[in-house]
Structures are given as C-alpha cells and as structure tokens.
Amino acid sequence: MPAYDADRYSRQTRFAPLGPAGQERLAAARVAVVGCGALGGVVAMALARAGLGFLRLIDRDLPERSNLPRQVLFDEADVAAGLPKSVAAAGCLARINSAIAIEPVVADLTAANATDLLDGIDVIIDGTDNFEARFLVNEVACRHRIPWVHGGALGAEGRVLSIIPGKTACLRCLIPEPPAPGSLPTCETAGIIGPAALVVGAVEAAEAIKLIVSGNHGTVGRLLVCDLWDSIWRTVDLSPLVAAGCPTCRQSDYPWLDGRLGGRPSPLCGRDAVQVPSAGGGVDLAALAERLATVGAVVANRWIVRADVEAGIQLSVFADGRAIVSGTRDEAKARGIVSRYLGA
C-alpha cells in the first residue's frame, strides 16, 4: 500500500481520535456500498474524500430526473447518458479522488451473488431502498462476521445503526420479519427531502470511519433516530435484543441468503417502475438493441439497452438479463412486458 498524501489529509489527521494511524487504516480499508442513490452516494462521496483505499459500488438502477434533488453523485448529463448509477458514480468519485480504487458493479444484490459481491470487504454500507437487499446484507455480514452500517431515510426522518455480528444486535434482531408489501410508507407515497438523505448518509459515513479506525466504538449497537422537520434526535440502546436469541446472528439461520425468501418482481422505491429478475443467463445487448429499434427509440451502451416500447412504458434491460419496466408499479404487467419483448 502506498503512503497516503499527508498534506491532503492534514486537517482530518489533526483530529485526535483519527490521527495518522487512523488515516493509514482508512487507506488500507475496503468498503462495499450497496446502493448508490441518496444514502449510498453521500457515503461514497464522504469516504472517497476521506481517503478510503477501495470502494466497491453495487447498484441495479439508472439515474432519473426525480433522483437529482437528493442524489449527490449525478447530474442532468448522467440522466441523459443512460449510464448505470454505479458507473456514473464511479466516474464522479474518480474526479474527486483519483488516488483511490473504485470498482463499479452493475447488479442487483441477490442470494446468488451477495456472498461473492461482498467478499474481501471490511465494512458494508447500506444504501438500499428495499428490505430484501437489507436482509441479504445482514445475513452475509452475520455469516462472515463483516461489520456493516444500516441506514434509512423517509420524509424528513432517518435512522442509522452500526452492526458488528456476534457482538451487537443485527437487523433481524430489530426487525424479526420483513413488513408485508405495501404496509409501510415509501418515498413514492410519503416523499423525502434531500437534507434527510444528506444527514443520514453523513452519519453512516462517520460510523464507517469509526468502525475502520477504532473498531467497536461507543455508538455501535445503538439505533440513531432523527426527525429533521421537528428537530428530534435520539438513540435507542438495542443491547437487550441480543439476549433474545436471534435466529440469524445467534442461530445461523439465513433464509434470504439460502434462497428461501425473496426473488420476485419488486417496485422500485420512489419511482413508477418495477424490477423483474433475470429468467436466467445474460443478454446479447447489441442484438437486443437492434431488435427493439423496430419498436421505439433506443439508447444502448455496454451495460444496458433502454427502449420506449409502449405508450408511457420504457424497458431497460441489463447485460445480466435483469429488466426495469418504467411507467407502471403493477408487477404482473411488468413481467408481461418483459416476456413480450424479451421472450422470457
């Protein structure tokens, strides 16, 4: 590992709890950010500026105009270009700090790939917008003893929890069963203000830095809950949950990772869109672009083909066979459109 730039990081190394030794740990650390949208983008930007050694950016989606009020790594040019979020984010971060290693991964985190995508990582960051991905992260983290930081924001509210598997309560300790679809508000129904995402992402980044620099710090295992509209901040000690004997972190039960749960089409938070999982195998994007060009306007690159296939409906197909159908939140309709145009 090359020596870090002492002048560049001089202000943060003067902060005694971090210091030069902490900066060296940051420079050697490997972090995966799952989801590069509102929360993940803030965390990735903060860690890149802080001099983290390696960032793996995992995201399944494309930038949209409705993302721009709160997703700091994208601009109007990224929306027009049709680049996947992880690729656009990597380009932005490389301009911020060219000395760090950044690996963009265009993929949906699933039971089939989660272990491989999170392999060799020191800390995992939750920038996701759905419970399936969060439970997958929790189970990989618990199985392989990887610290991770859970975060969420909705409206003007936010929450952050640092988890050290085997020492603190995990996500399943806090949420034993995922809520039924449609039972909770989402960004689509309740909205979100940019400052809430900025604050939660900043706290997640600080928690990640603390985990890297000092390990089991004082806020681990305490859930931070905030409401920026009503100026409420509080923390909840989750240590009593540890004694409950969680099936995942205490009994090694991994239903999401083992494929017993999840894997169905899912509406995307904050968007009139549904993701349809791959039916198996990759897609020849060049051939698909040529075929869809007879249907409507097409934007294509080496990661994705995006086409206007019907009135108000846009189909985006990724190289791994996964598709996003924009213009509907009806899962059956989305699957039907994918079948109609991809034959799967």
N, C-alpha and C positions, 0 to 999 in steps of 0.2 A: 504494500500500500504506500503510495507516495505521500510525502509530508503535506499537511494541509497548508493553505495560504494564511499565514499568521496575521498579516495585515488585514486581509479581507474580513476575518472573523474576530478582529481585535475587540470590538465592542461586546460581543456575547461571551468571549472568554474572560472578560473582566468581571462577569457575573460569577461570583464565587462558587455557587453550587454546581456550575458547569465547568469553568476553567479550561486550561489547555488539555488536561486529561480527558475531560468530557468531550471536547472537540475531536480528539483522536478517536474516541468511541463512536461519535457520530460519523466520522469519515470512514469507519470500518463497517458500519451497520448496513443491513439490507432490510428494506421495508416494502411490503406489498400494500397498495391502496386498491381496495375492491370498490369500484365505482368512482368515476372521475367527474361527477357532476358538481352539485353545490357544495357538499361537505368535502368530498374527496379532492376536489380542485383546490380548495383552501388549504387542506392539509398538505397536499403535494407541493403547492407553491411555498408554504412555510418551511417544509423540510428541505426543499431544493435550495432555498435561500440560506438555510441554516448550515448547509454543507454536508448533508447526508451522503454517504458513499454510493448507494444503489437504490433506485426506485423502480419497482415493477408496477405498472399501471394497467389494471384489468377493468375493461368496460365493454358492455354489449351494445351500446347505443350510438346515435349520431347527434350532433348539436342541432338544436331547434331554436327558432326565434324566441319562443317562450322561456328558454333557458337563460337568456342573456341578462335579465335583471339580477340573477343571483349566482351564476356560474362563471367564476373569475378567469378561467383559462381560455375562454372562447370569445370570438367577436363575430361580426356580421360576415366577414370573409370566410370564416370556418363553416358557417351555416351554408353559404353559397357553394363552397367547395365540396360539400358532402363527404368530408373525411370522418372516419370513426372518431369518437371522443378521445380514446386513448392515444391515437396517432396525433391528433391536433394538440392534445395536452402535452405530449412529449416534445413536440416542436416548440411550443411556448416555453416550457421549462428549460429546454436546451439553450434558448436565448437568454434566460435568466442566469443560468449557471452551466457553462459548458464543461466544467471540470468533473461533473458527476455522471454516473452511468444511469441511463434511463431506458427501460425496456417496456414498450407499449405492447399490450396483449389485447387483441380484438376477440373477445369471447364472452359468453355468458358463463358465470360460475355455476357448475352443475356437480352432481355426485360423481360423474365420470371423470371430471378434470380437476376438481378442487384440490385434491392432495398434491398433484403434480404442479399446479399453478402456485401453490403456497409452500412448495418445498424450498429449503435453504433460506428461509426468511426468519429474521429476528423478531420483528413486530408486524402485526397485521392491523390495517386501519379499515374500519367500516365506513364506506361512503355509499352504501347501497340504499335502495328505496323499497326493499321487499323483505318479508320475513324468511322466505326460503333461503335467500343468499346469506342472511344473517345466521340462521341456524346451521347452514353448511360451514360457514367460517367458524362458528363456535365449536362444532364437532371436530373439524380438522385441528383447531387450536388445542382442544382438550386431549385429543388422541396423541398429538405430537408435542404437547407442552410448549406451545408458542404463545407468548403474551399478545393480547390484542386489545384494541380500543373500539368500543361500540359507541356510536353516536346517532342521533336522530333529530330532525327539526321539522316543525309543522306550525303554520301560522306565525306567531311570534314566540313560540315556545321551543325549548330544546332540552336534550338530555345527553350526558356523556358518562360512560363507565369504563374504567380500565380493569381488565381481567387477566389474572395470572393463574392459569389452570393448575389445579392441585393445591392452591393457596387461598384463592378468593372464590366468591360466588361466581358462577358463569351465567350466560344468558338464559339457559333453561331453568336455572335456579330462580331467576327473576320472572320468567315467562314460561311456565311449565308446558303450556300448549299454545300453538300459534292461534291468533284470533281467526274466526271464520271470515272468508272473503266478504267484503262489503260491510263488515260490522264496525270498522273503525274509520274515522275521517282520514282523508288523504290530501295531498297537495292539490289534487283535482277538485275536491269538494270543499276543503277548508282554506286552500291557498297557503302561501308562505311569503314572508317578506325577506328581502336579501340580507338585512342585518342579522336575522336569526341564524341563517346559514353561515355567515361570516363568523359569528361568535362561537357557534358550536364547532365549526371546523378549526378555529384557532385554539379552542380548549383541547380538542382531540390532538392537534399537533403538539401542544405543550405536554400532554400526557405521554405521547410517543417519545418525545425528547427525554422526559423524566425516566421512562422505562429503559431507554438505551443508556442513559448516563448513570443512573443510580439504582436501577432495578426496582425492588419492592419499596416504592416511596409511600409517603403518608396518605395520599389520596386513593391508592389502589383499593378496590372493593367498596368505594363509596360512590353512589349514584348522584351526579350533579343534575339538578333540575332547575331550569330558569324560564322566566317569562319576561321578555323584554318590554312588552306593552304595559304590564303592571309593575315592572321593576322588582320582580321577585327572584331571589336566588336562595337555594337551599341544597343541602346534601343529605343523603339518606344512607346510613350505615347498613350494608347488606350482609355483614358477617353472620347475623343469626341464621341466614338462609343456608349457610354451609352445613350446619348440623342436620339439615332435613334429609340428607342422603340423595342428592340429585341423581337421576338415572344416567345422565351423561357424564358429568365431571367426577362422580363418585363411584358409578357402577358400570362405566364404559359401554353405555347404550347409545348407538349412533344411527337413529332411524333415517335421517336425511342423507347422511353420507353413504349408508348402505343401500339407498335407493328404495326404501320402504315408503317414503313420503316424497311429494313434490313431482316435478317434471311435466306439469300440464301447461297449456297456454296461459299467459298472465298479462293482464292490463298493466301498462307502464305508468308509474306514479306521475301525476301532473301533466299527462298527455292523453289525447284522444287516440290511443294506439294500443295494440296487443302484440306481444311477442309470442311466436309459435316456435317451439323447439324443433331442431332438425329431426327429420324422419330417419336419418342415418346416412353417413357419408358426406363428402364435400360436394361442391357445385363448381362446374366449369363456368366461371363468371363471364368470360368472353362470349361463349356460345349463348348464355342466357341473355346477355345484353342485346345480342343480335336478334334473338327471338322476340324479346319484349319491345324492341324498337318498332315492331309492326303494330303494337298495341297503343303506345303512348310515348311521351317524352322520357328519355333515359339519361341518367347520369351514372357513369361507371368508372371505377378505379380498381386497383388490385385487391382491395379489401371488400368492396361492396358494389352491388348494382341496385339502383333506385329508379323506379318507373311509376308513372301515373297510369294505372291500369283501368280504373273506372272513375266515374264522376265522384270527386271528393275522396277517392281512395288512392293511397300511394303504397306501393310494395317495395320494401327494402330487403334484399337477400344478401347474406354474408357468405364468405367462402366456405364456412363450416356447415352450410345448409340451413342455418337458423334464419328466420324471417321476422320482420316487424311490419305489421299492417297498420298504417296510419289512416285515420278517418273513421274509426269505429272502436268501441270498447266491448263489442259483442264477440266473445271467444269463439262461438260456433261459426259466426260469419267470417272471422279472421282465418280460421282453419280452412273454411271452404274456399276462400280467395287463394290461399297458398296452394291448395290442392288443384285449383282451376288453372293456375299459371305455372306451377312447378311440377304438377303431376305427382305430388307426394302427399 
